[in-house]
Amino acid sequence: MKTLRMIGLFAALGLSVSLYGQSADVTVVVKGVREAKGKVMVAAGDKAKPQEMIGEMVAVTSTGDVVCVLKNVPVGKTNIYVYQDLNENFQLDMDEQHIPIEPCNTKEKVTIKDGENKFEIKLINVKEMMEKR
């Protein structure tokens, strides 16, 4: 009986360790690129824990769609952040009211599964949208 308990304990421990360390690749198709300049920045994770975020940048060579692959994103719920860094200063530029002036978007609470993960996110120009109101 003691042997069965030990086997069960090690099996449970092994399962919890393997689930904790699981990660997957995530393909993000960024739609709505209107200017063929700068880079598209894509990141997955929690903004409150920037050191744990997984990010990648892709040079923009044409308008339309830009595809970016994030490697080793932890399995589970996460957020995906995207912006087009038009002036390549590696930050989302904001105006004096902290409104983004570069195209951006967020997809919140997406589920990353073991295996293939693909998401589409359309860039929006927040400043332009607010001026139209």
C-alpha atoms as one frame of an Amber mdcrd trajectory, in Angstrom:
protein
   0.000   0.000   0.000   2.849   2.352   0.857   4.403   1.654  -2.562   1.142
   2.546  -4.324   0.954   5.823  -2.413   4.533   6.684  -3.390   3.837   5.872
  -7.059   0.710   8.041  -6.952   2.601  10.880  -5.300   5.393  10.814  -7.895
   2.860  10.587 -10.749   0.967  13.625  -9.423   4.198  15.539  -8.890   5.409
  14.705 -12.399   2.096  15.784 -13.920   2.048  19.096 -12.055   5.650  19.872
 -13.036   5.008  19.051 -16.708   1.837  21.185 -16.787   3.619  24.089 -15.110
   6.393  24.146 -17.683   4.256  23.796 -20.820   4.568  26.409 -23.511   3.526
  26.771 -27.132   4.190  28.896 -30.176   1.595  31.556 -30.999   1.047  32.942
 -34.500  -0.387  36.457 -34.494  -1.728  37.884 -37.754  -1.725  41.663 -37.422
  -4.326  43.168 -39.752  -4.885  46.762 -40.767  -1.288  47.866 -41.337  -1.770
  51.119 -43.290   1.823  52.346 -43.562   4.782  50.332 -44.839   7.224  51.624
 -42.243   8.553  50.886 -38.795   8.051  47.621 -36.965   5.092  45.741 -35.575
   5.652  44.855 -31.936   3.746  41.866 -30.522   3.839  40.701 -26.900   1.971
  38.141 -24.807   1.656  38.184 -21.046   0.646  40.341 -18.124   1.687  44.026
 -18.239   2.026  43.914 -14.451   4.872  41.391 -14.911   6.894  42.833 -17.820
   9.908  40.605 -17.124   7.734  37.543 -17.918   6.276  38.859 -21.186   7.183
  37.151 -24.458   7.711  39.619 -27.309   8.783  39.841 -30.911   9.092  42.559
 -33.538   8.653  42.306 -37.296   9.756  44.867 -39.879   6.854  46.294 -41.874
   7.628  46.104 -45.591   4.107  46.432 -47.013   0.578  47.365 -46.023  -2.043
  44.758 -45.194  -1.228  41.858 -42.876   1.938  41.193 -40.889   2.549  37.749
 -39.383   4.510  37.342 -36.161   5.314  34.138 -34.254   5.860  34.256 -30.505
   7.913  31.304 -29.238   7.506  29.535 -25.891   4.400  31.339 -24.634   3.176
  29.677 -21.410  -0.004  27.616 -21.808  -3.075  29.178 -20.166  -4.855  32.546
 -20.183  -2.910  35.602 -21.335  -3.241  38.946 -23.087  -1.764  39.835 -26.470
  -0.591  43.394 -27.112   0.198  44.786 -30.579   1.347  48.153 -31.883   3.064
  49.531 -34.957   6.190  51.404 -33.916   6.221  53.903 -36.786   9.302  55.817
 -35.612  11.151  52.736 -34.261  11.715  54.124 -30.758  10.555  50.820 -29.185
   7.607  52.311 -27.325   3.961  53.086 -27.986   3.911  56.854 -28.425   1.183
  58.784 -26.595  -0.061  62.354 -26.661  -0.233  64.609 -23.603  -3.540  62.972
 -22.525  -1.917  59.500 -22.743  -3.880  58.568 -25.860  -1.898  56.319 -28.226
  -0.861  58.095 -31.429   0.482  54.945 -33.093  -1.790  52.112 -34.312  -2.342
  49.518 -31.568  -4.725  46.968 -30.099  -5.076  44.375 -27.337  -6.674  40.952
 -27.236  -7.417  40.094 -23.612  -7.852  36.754 -21.869  -6.970  34.518 -24.802
  -6.317  30.857 -24.092  -2.981  29.442 -25.208  -3.210  25.681 -25.719  -0.597
  23.038 -26.251  -0.281  22.770 -30.032  -1.218  25.310 -32.708  -2.373  28.771
 -31.619  -3.334  31.461 -34.113  -4.954  34.829 -33.444  -5.871  37.811 -35.610
  -5.667  41.339 -34.242  -6.619  44.453 -36.196  -4.604  47.591 -35.536  -6.697
  50.629 -34.680  -5.765  54.281 -34.585  -7.214  55.344 -31.220  -6.428  59.047
 -31.687  -8.147  59.087 -35.092 -11.204  57.278 -33.688 -11.538  59.772 -30.839
 -11.268  62.757 -33.179 -14.180  61.420 -35.274 -16.531  61.411 -32.257
